[in-house]
Structure formats: C-alpha cells, structure tokens
Amino acid sequence: MDTGTTGRRWSPVPPGYRPVLRNRRFMRLLPGLLISRFGDGMGGVALTWLALQLAPADQRGQVVGLALAAYVLPGALSGLLLGRWCARLDSRTLLITDALLRTVLLSSVMVLHRFEALSAFGYIGILAVSSLFHTWGMGARTAVVAELVDEEDDRRAANSLLYSGSQLSLILGPAVAGLLATLVGPDAVLAANGLCFLVLAASLVGFPRLGRPPAEEADGLGSMLPGLRALFGNVRVATLIVMTFVVAVIATPVDVALPVYVADILGGSASTLGLFWTLYGVGGLVGAILGGALRRIPLWPATIAIAFGCGAAVLPLGLAAMLLPALIGFAISGFVFAPYPALSITLLQQSVPAAAMVAAGTAWSSMILVAEPIGAALGGAMVQRLGPQPTILISAFAMMGVALLACLPSLLSRLIRRPQPTGASDA
C-alpha cells in the first residue's frame, strides 16, 4: 500500500536551495562569479605579501595599510564621482568593465615586478586604478541576483549560495596562493587573479542586458538618489548600514596586522598566511551553508551577536604567539561572520525598488568600502606604533564593545516600557 511516502526521494540539498539550483539563468552566471571570487581569494594573500616585499623595512605596516586602502577606496569614491556615466550602463556592461580593468592591471603588476620596475608606491597606484569600477561591479552583482531570482526566500538562498562559494574560494584560494607565492612569487598570484576576472568577463559574453535603469534616472549624481533614499528612508536598512560601517572600520586593522603578525611574531611564510585565510574560509563555508538553510534569522540580534563573536574569536591572536590557538580563533571568526553578508544583501534587495537597485547596491557598497580604507589606514598606523598583537587586541575589544553598546537602546526601551507595580497609578 502506498502510504504517501514511497514516492519521496532523499536529497542532500536543503529544500531552501532547490528553487535556486533550478534557475537556469542564475546557474549560467554562477560559475563566472565564483571563479572571480576564487581569484580574490588568491589575491588577498598575494596583495599584502607583495606589499611586505616592496616596503622599506621601517614602513611595512604603513605600506600594507596603504595597499589595502588603495584596493578599495577609489572604487568607493567612484560610486559617486562616476555616477553620470556608470548609471547609464546595464549591469552586464558594468561587470565586464570591472573584470577587464582588473585583468589588465593585476597582470601588469607581475610584468613590472619581473623587470624590476615596480616600486611600493607604484604598486599602490596600480591597485588604486584597478579598483576604479569595482563598487559599480558589486552593485551590478546585487542587481543581477535580484533580477534573476524573484522570490524573497529564494533570494536569501541565492545570496547564501554566492557567499558559500566565496567562502569555498577562501578555503582554496589562499592555500593555492600561499603555495604559488612560495614557488613563483606573489606577483604571479596577482596575475592569476586577473585571469580569473577574465573568465567572468568571458562568461558574460552573449548574456542579455540586465538591470538597465530608465533614462530619466540615469542623469549625473542624481542617478544614485533613489538608491540613497531607499537606504536611509528605511529605518532597518539605515541602522544596519551604520552598524556595518562602524564594525568594518574597527575590524579592518586585524587584516593589516595579520601578515605582520605571521611574519614577525610567528616567523611564518606566505604559506602560513594562506593557511590562516584558508581556515577562515572553512569556518565561513560551514557558517554560510547553515545560515542559508535557516529560513528565518532575526536580523538585528544576529548582527549584534556576530560583531561580539568576531571580536572574541580573534582574541587568541593578540594574547599569545602560538600558531594553533590563533588558527582556531581565526576559523571561528569566519564561522561567526558567515551569515551576515547574505542577510544584509537580502534585506537590501527586499527594501529597494528594482529600478534603483544598481544605484542602491553601489551606494551601499561605496559606504561600506569607505570603511575599509579608513580601518586600513588606522591599522597601518597602529601596527607601526604598537605592533601587530596590540593592534589585534584593541580591534577585538572594540568590536565586542560596539556590540554591547548596540544592545543599550533595546535594554533602555524595555526598562521604559516595564509595567508599573499594581496600585502605582492609583496614588
């Protein structure tokens, strides 16, 4: 007798991901997006390690901080300065432009370095130009996902899938980068990063235009106003972006201090640095998969818990010069942080009209990315004056403190609303 269960087949894929995996247009674009993320996973290790090699001995922290800042700050500023031109382009064109620029300039780093024509500040300049369209490319990714995936829960799954792929890239990319940097040099790893972006550009050839704004919305800096109004006209989104900005500023010094910590405190190599980011990716992959499978996660409490947890997880790096506890703590920080990007981007996609999605995604990315060079500059100065371990400790305690401060409005609200004792109103 058929009890109604004989026709069911067990599947290792959680139900929340199945509609996304059946979306042919999204799945067609997914490999190119993930390969470019793999390139970024390799490039993160190579970028800082090459900066260490090029820097004068007494300016290592500053040069690493400037290199990290150069890789994101011009892109954040271009979100506003190139509004007249970029807002007229569809998402596909923006993605191709960003990918090709990165391909050419990151590959040129290896050529110049091999001919001994690359200085520390020339390197920083190339990184700055390579990031020029990256914020618009990030906004275009947000718009593409919103257009290709319609349902709210499906978008959360799609964003989680993308972030899970990014975390897998952080597992494989740094490990490959550490090995290649040791064998052939970090400049070759950056060239490989550029080739990964070339794959993304090639995957978009023949893909239809996506997310092109109406002509009346593509006029100068005003093209971003609908996105900015959507961001700050929504209380939840505005609160979230302020919280994200502050946490990004105080967390980025850890990224600046890490390569100096590995080289000077642990006596490690580029492979050791790659191992740190690989384990961060392992933790992030597990956290992202679990976060995407959960249908409902309270956003604001989750954000506070993530900020506190990330700070607590990196404390072992600042407290001891021991490799194993540092690796475990860094992996845990990746696990804790993992659900956050998918949750925040999903909220953005739910809150912004489709016509303003590219502008809103670019405005969001610009504001968040501005926090990174601020944090990188702060981290470079801190590493130079205090050393890597005190820098990590200060950053960790600051993240935990911000999380605790974020709890205060809710606690005060509960105290104010607490019911009065019986008879108090009869006096």
C-alpha positions as CSV (number, residue, x, y, z in Angstrom):
1,M,0.0,0.0,0.0
2,D,1.2,3.5,-0.9
3,T,1.4,5.5,2.3
4,G,2.3,8.7,0.6
5,T,6.0,8.4,1.4
6,T,7.2,5.8,-1.2
7,G,7.5,8.5,-3.9
8,R,9.7,10.7,-1.8
9,R,13.4,10.6,-2.5
10,W,16.0,11.8,-0.1
11,S,18.2,14.7,-1.3
12,P,21.3,16.1,0.3
13,V,20.3,19.6,-0.9
14,P,18.3,21.5,1.7
15,P,14.8,22.5,0.4
16,G,15.6,26.2,0.5
17,Y,18.3,25.9,-2.1
18,R,16.4,23.7,-4.7
19,P,14.5,26.5,-6.5
20,V,17.7,28.5,-7.0
21,L,19.5,25.4,-8.4
22,R,16.7,25.0,-10.9
23,N,17.1,28.6,-12.0
24,R,18.9,28.2,-15.3
25,R,19.8,31.8,-15.9
26,F,21.2,32.2,-12.4
27,M,23.2,29.0,-12.6
28,R,24.6,30.0,-16.0
29,L,26.2,33.1,-14.4
30,L,27.2,31.5,-11.1
31,P,30.5,29.8,-12.3
32,G,31.9,33.1,-13.6
33,L,31.0,34.9,-10.4
34,L,32.5,32.2,-8.2
35,I,35.8,31.9,-10.3
36,S,36.3,35.7,-9.9
37,R,35.8,35.2,-6.1
38,F,38.4,32.4,-6.2
39,G,40.8,34.9,-7.8
40,D,40.0,37.4,-5.0
41,G,40.7,34.6,-2.5
42,M,44.2,34.2,-4.0
43,G,44.8,37.9,-4.5
44,G,44.1,38.8,-0.8
45,V,47.2,36.8,0.3
46,A,49.4,38.0,-2.6
47,L,48.4,41.6,-2.3
48,T,49.7,42.0,1.3
49,W,52.7,39.7,0.9
50,L,54.0,41.6,-2.2
51,A,53.4,44.9,-0.3
52,L,55.6,43.5,2.5
53,Q,58.4,42.6,0.0
54,L,58.3,46.1,-1.7
55,A,58.1,48.1,1.5
56,P,61.1,49.7,3.2
57,A,61.9,47.9,6.4
58,D,60.7,50.8,8.6
59,Q,57.4,51.3,6.8
60,R,56.0,47.8,6.4
61,G,52.8,48.4,8.4
62,Q,52.1,51.7,6.6
63,V,52.7,50.2,3.1
64,V,50.4,47.2,3.8
65,G,47.7,49.5,5.1
66,L,48.0,51.8,2.0
67,A,47.9,48.8,-0.3
68,L,44.7,47.5,1.3
69,A,43.2,51.0,1.2
70,A,44.2,51.5,-2.5
71,Y,42.5,48.3,-3.4
72,V,39.1,49.5,-2.3
73,L,39.0,53.3,-1.7
74,P,39.0,54.6,-5.4
75,G,36.1,52.2,-6.1
76,A,34.2,53.5,-3.2
77,L,34.7,57.1,-4.4
78,S,33.8,56.2,-8.0
79,G,30.4,55.2,-6.7
80,L,29.6,58.9,-6.6
81,L,32.2,60.5,-9.0
82,L,31.4,58.3,-12.0
83,G,27.6,58.4,-11.4
84,R,26.8,60.3,-14.7
85,W,28.4,57.6,-16.9
86,C,28.1,54.4,-14.9
87,A,24.4,54.8,-14.1
88,R,23.6,54.7,-17.8
89,L,25.1,51.3,-18.2
90,D,23.3,48.0,-17.6
91,S,24.6,45.5,-15.0
92,R,26.3,43.2,-17.6
93,T,28.4,46.0,-19.0
94,L,29.4,47.2,-15.6
95,L,30.5,43.7,-14.6
96,I,32.5,43.3,-17.8
97,T,34.2,46.7,-17.4
98,D,35.3,46.0,-13.9
99,A,36.5,42.5,-14.8
100,L,38.6,43.6,-17.8
101,L,40.2,46.5,-15.9
102,R,41.3,44.2,-13.1
103,T,42.6,41.6,-15.6
104,V,44.9,44.1,-17.4
105,L,46.2,46.0,-14.3
106,L,46.7,43.0,-12.0
107,S,48.6,41.2,-14.7
108,S,50.7,44.3,-15.3
109,V,52.0,44.0,-11.7
110,M,53.9,40.8,-12.5
111,V,55.4,42.2,-15.7
112,L,56.6,45.4,-14.0
113,H,57.9,43.5,-10.9
114,R,59.8,41.0,-13.1
115,F,61.5,43.8,-14.9
116,E,62.4,45.5,-11.5
117,A,60.3,48.5,-12.5
118,L,57.8,48.3,-9.6
119,S,58.1,50.5,-6.5
120,A,56.0,50.3,-3.4
121,F,54.1,53.4,-4.3
122,G,53.8,52.5,-8.0
123,Y,52.3,49.2,-6.8
124,I,49.8,51.1,-4.6
125,G,48.9,53.3,-7.6
126,I,48.1,50.3,-9.9
127,L,45.9,48.8,-7.2
128,A,44.1,52.1,-6.9
129,V,43.3,52.2,-10.6
130,S,42.3,48.5,-10.7
131,S,39.6,49.2,-8.1
132,L,38.0,52.1,-10.0
133,F,34.9,50.3,-11.2
134,H,34.7,47.6,-8.5
135,T,32.0,49.2,-6.5
136,W,29.8,49.6,-9.5
137,G,30.6,45.9,-10.3
138,M,29.4,45.0,-6.8
139,G,26.2,47.0,-7.2
140,A,25.7,45.2,-10.5
141,R,26.0,41.8,-8.9
142,T,23.3,42.7,-6.4
143,A,21.0,43.9,-9.1
144,V,21.6,40.8,-11.2
145,V,20.7,38.4,-8.4
146,A,17.6,40.5,-7.6
147,E,16.5,40.3,-11.3
148,L,17.3,36.7,-11.9
149,V,15.8,35.4,-8.6
150,D,12.2,36.7,-7.8
151,E,11.1,35.2,-4.5
152,E,12.2,36.6,-1.2
153,D,13.3,33.3,0.4
154,D,14.9,32.2,-2.9
155,R,17.0,35.4,-2.9
156,R,18.2,34.7,0.6
157,A,19.2,31.2,-0.6
158,A,20.9,32.6,-3.8
159,N,22.9,35.2,-1.7
160,S,23.9,32.4,0.7
161,L,24.9,30.2,-2.2
162,L,27.1,33.0,-3.6
163,Y,28.6,33.7,-0.2
164,S,29.2,30.0,0.4
165,G,31.0,29.9,-2.9
166,S,33.1,32.9,-1.7
167,Q,34.0,31.0,1.4
168,L,35.0,28.0,-0.6
169,S,37.2,30.3,-2.5
170,L,38.7,31.5,0.7
171,I,39.5,27.8,1.5
172,L,41.1,27.0,-1.8
173,G,42.3,30.4,-2.9
174,P,44.7,31.3,0.0
175,A,46.1,27.7,0.1
176,V,46.8,27.9,-3.6
177,A,48.1,31.4,-3.3
178,G,50.4,30.6,-0.4
179,L,51.9,27.7,-2.4
180,L,52.3,29.7,-5.6
181,A,53.7,32.7,-3.8
182,T,56.4,30.5,-2.3
183,L,57.1,28.8,-5.6
184,V,56.8,31.6,-8.2
185,G,56.2,34.7,-6.2
186,P,53.1,36.8,-5.1
187,D,53.2,38.9,-8.3
188,A,52.3,35.7,-10.3
189,V,49.4,35.1,-8.0
190,L,48.1,38.6,-8.7
191,A,48.3,37.9,-12.4
192,A,46.3,34.6,-11.9
193,N,43.8,36.7,-10.0
194,G,43.5,38.9,-13.1
195,L,42.9,35.9,-15.3
196,C,40.0,34.8,-13.0
197,F,38.3,38.1,-13.7
198,L,38.8,37.4,-17.4
199,V,36.8,34.2,-17.0
200,L,34.0,36.3,-15.5
201,A,34.1,38.7,-18.5
202,A,34.0,35.8,-20.9
203,S,31.0,34.2,-19.2
204,L,29.0,37.4,-19.7
205,V,29.6,37.5,-23.5
206,G,26.2,36.8,-25.1
207,F,24.4,37.3,-21.8
208,P,21.4,39.6,-22.2
209,R,21.4,43.1,-20.7
210,L,20.3,43.2,-17.1
211,G,19.2,45.9,-14.7
212,R,19.5,48.9,-17.0
213,P,17.9,52.0,-15.3
214,P,15.3,54.1,-17.1
215,A,16.7,57.1,-18.9
216,E,15.2,59.6,-16.5
217,E,17.1,58.0,-13.6
218,A,20.5,58.0,-15.3
219,D,21.3,61.7,-15.0
220,G,24.5,62.5,-13.2
221,L,24.9,62.1,-9.4
222,G,21.1,62.2,-9.2
223,S,21.0,58.7,-10.6
224,M,22.1,57.5,-7.1
225,L,19.5,59.5,-5.2
226,P,16.7,56.8,-5.5
227,G,19.2,54.3,-4.0
228,L,20.3,56.6,-1.2
229,R,16.7,57.5,-0.4
230,A,15.9,53.8,-0.2
231,L,18.9,53.1,2.1
232,F,18.3,55.9,4.5
233,G,14.5,56.1,4.2
234,N,14.2,52.6,5.7
235,V,15.0,52.5,9.4
236,R,16.1,48.9,9.4
237,V,18.4,49.4,6.4
238,A,19.8,52.7,7.8
239,T,20.6,51.2,11.2
240,L,22.2,48.2,9.6
241,I,24.5,50.2,7.4
242,V,25.6,52.4,10.3
243,M,26.4,49.3,12.4
244,T,28.2,47.6,9.4
245,F,30.2,50.7,8.7
246,V,31.5,51.0,12.3
247,V,32.3,47.3,12.7
248,A,34.2,47.4,9.3
249,V,36.3,50.3,10.5
250,I,37.4,48.6,13.7
251,A,37.7,45.1,12.3
252,T,40.0,46.0,9.3
253,P,43.1,46.6,11.4
254,V,43.1,42.9,12.0
255,D,43.6,42.3,8.3
256,V,46.5,44.8,8.3
257,A,48.2,43.3,11.3
258,L,47.8,39.7,10.3
259,P,50.6,39.5,7.7
260,V,53.0,41.3,10.1
261,Y,51.9,39.0,12.9
262,V,52.6,36.0,10.8
263,A,56.0,37.2,9.6
264,D,57.3,38.9,12.7
265,I,55.6,37.1,15.7
266,L,55.1,33.6,14.3
267,G,58.1,33.6,11.9
268,G,55.9,32.2,9.2
269,S,55.8,32.5,5.4
270,A,53.3,33.3,2.7
271,S,52.0,29.7,3.1
272,T,51.3,30.3,6.8
273,L,49.3,33.4,5.9
274,G,47.5,31.4,3.3
275,L,46.6,28.8,5.9
276,F,45.0,31.5,8.1
277,W,42.7,32.6,5.3
278,T,42.0,29.0,4.3
279,L,40.8,28.1,7.8
280,Y,38.8,31.4,7.9
281,G,37.2,30.2,4.7
282,V,36.4,26.7,6.1
283,G,34.7,28.3,9.1
284,G,32.9,30.7,6.8
285,L,31.7,28.0,4.4
286,V,30.1,26.0,7.2
287,G,28.5,29.1,8.7
288,A,27.2,30.3,5.3
289,I,25.6,26.9,4.5
290,L,23.9,26.7,7.9
291,G,22.8,30.3,7.6
292,G,21.3,29.8,4.2
293,A,19.4,26.7,5.3
294,L,17.7,28.6,8.1
295,R,14.6,30.2,6.8
296,R,14.2,32.9,9.5
297,I,17.1,34.6,11.3
298,P,16.3,37.8,13.4
299,L,18.5,40.4,11.7
300,W,19.4,42.9,14.4
301,P,20.1,40.4,17.2
302,A,22.1,38.4,14.8
303,T,24.1,41.4,13.8
304,I,25.0,42.2,17.4
305,A,25.9,38.6,18.1
306,I,28.1,38.5,15.0
307,A,30.1,41.6,16.0
308,F,30.7,40.4,19.5
309,G,31.6,36.9,18.4
310,C,34.1,38.1,15.8
311,G,35.8,40.2,18.3
312,A,36.0,37.4,20.9
313,A,37.3,34.9,18.3
314,V,40.4,36.9,17.3
315,L,41.5,37.5,20.9
316,P,43.9,34.5,20.8
317,L,46.0,36.2,18.1
318,G,46.5,39.2,20.4
319,L,47.0,37.3,23.6
320,A,49.6,34.7,22.5
321,A,52.3,34.0,19.9
322,M,51.0,30.5,19.3
323,L,50.0,29.2,15.9
324,L,47.3,26.7,16.8
325,P,45.1,28.9,19.0
326,A,45.5,31.7,16.5
327,L,44.4,29.5,13.6
328,I,41.4,28.1,15.6
329,G,40.3,31.6,16.6
330,F,40.5,32.9,13.1
331,A,38.5,30.0,11.8
332,I,35.8,30.6,14.4
333,S,35.6,34.3,13.4
334,G,34.9,33.1,9.8
335,F,32.1,30.8,11.0
336,V,30.5,33.6,13.1
337,F,30.6,36.2,10.4
338,A,29.4,34.0,7.6
339,P,25.6,34.5,7.7
340,Y,25.9,38.3,7.8
341,P,26.5,39.3,4.2
342,A,23.6,37.2,2.8
343,L,21.3,38.6,5.5
344,S,22.2,42.2,4.8
345,I,22.1,41.9,1.0
346,T,18.7,40.1,1.2
347,L,17.3,43.0,3.3
348,L,18.6,45.5,0.7
349,Q,17.0,43.6,-2.2
350,Q,13.7,43.5,-0.3
351,S,13.7,47.2,0.6
352,V,14.8,48.8,-2.7
353,P,12.7,49.2,-5.9
354,A,14.1,47.3,-8.9
355,A,14.7,50.5,-10.9
356,A,17.0,51.8,-8.2
357,M,18.7,48.5,-7.4
358,V,22.1,49.2,-9.2
359,A,22.3,52.7,-7.6
360,A,21.3,51.4,-4.2
361,G,23.7,48.5,-4.4
362,T,26.5,50.8,-5.5
363,A,25.7,53.3,-2.7
364,W,25.7,50.5,-0.2
365,S,29.0,49.1,-1.4
366,S,30.6,52.6,-1.5
367,M,29.7,53.4,2.1
368,I,30.9,50.0,3.3
369,L,34.0,50.1,1.3
370,V,34.9,53.6,2.5
371,A,35.1,52.0,6.0
372,E,37.8,49.6,4.9
373,P,40.5,52.1,3.9
374,I,39.7,54.1,7.0
375,G,40.3,51.0,9.0
376,A,43.3,50.1,6.9
377,A,44.9,53.5,7.5
378,L,44.2,53.3,11.2
379,G,45.5,49.7,11.3
380,G,48.7,50.7,9.5
381,A,49.4,53.5,12.0
382,M,48.6,51.2,14.9
383,V,50.9,48.4,13.7
384,Q,53.7,50.9,13.1
385,R,53.4,52.3,16.6
386,L,52.1,49.5,18.7
387,G,53.0,46.3,16.8
388,P,50.6,43.6,15.4
389,Q,49.4,42.0,18.7
390,P,48.3,45.2,20.5
391,T,46.5,46.2,17.3
392,I,44.6,43.0,17.1
393,L,43.7,43.2,20.8
394,I,42.4,46.8,20.5
395,S,40.3,45.8,17.4
396,A,38.9,42.8,19.1
397,F,37.8,44.6,22.3
398,A,36.4,47.5,20.2
399,M,34.2,45.0,18.2
400,M,32.9,43.5,21.4
401,G,32.3,46.9,22.9
402,V,30.3,48.2,19.9
403,A,28.1,45.0,20.1
404,L,27.4,45.7,23.8
405,L,26.7,49.4,23.1
406,A,24.2,48.3,20.4
407,C,22.3,46.4,23.0
408,L,21.6,49.5,25.1
409,P,18.7,51.0,23.1
410,S,16.8,47.8,23.3
411,L,17.5,47.4,27.0
412,L,16.5,51.0,27.7
413,S,13.3,50.6,25.7
414,R,12.4,47.5,27.8
415,L,13.1,49.4,31.0
416,I,10.9,52.3,30.0
417,R,8.1,50.0,28.9
418,R,8.2,47.9,32.1
419,P,4.7,47.8,33.6
420,Q,4.3,49.8,36.9
421,P,3.5,47.9,40.1
422,T,-0.1,47.4,40.9
423,G,-1.6,50.5,42.6
424,A,1.1,52.9,41.5
425,S,-1.3,54.7,39.2
426,D,-3.9,55.0,42.0
427,A,-1.8,57.2,44.2
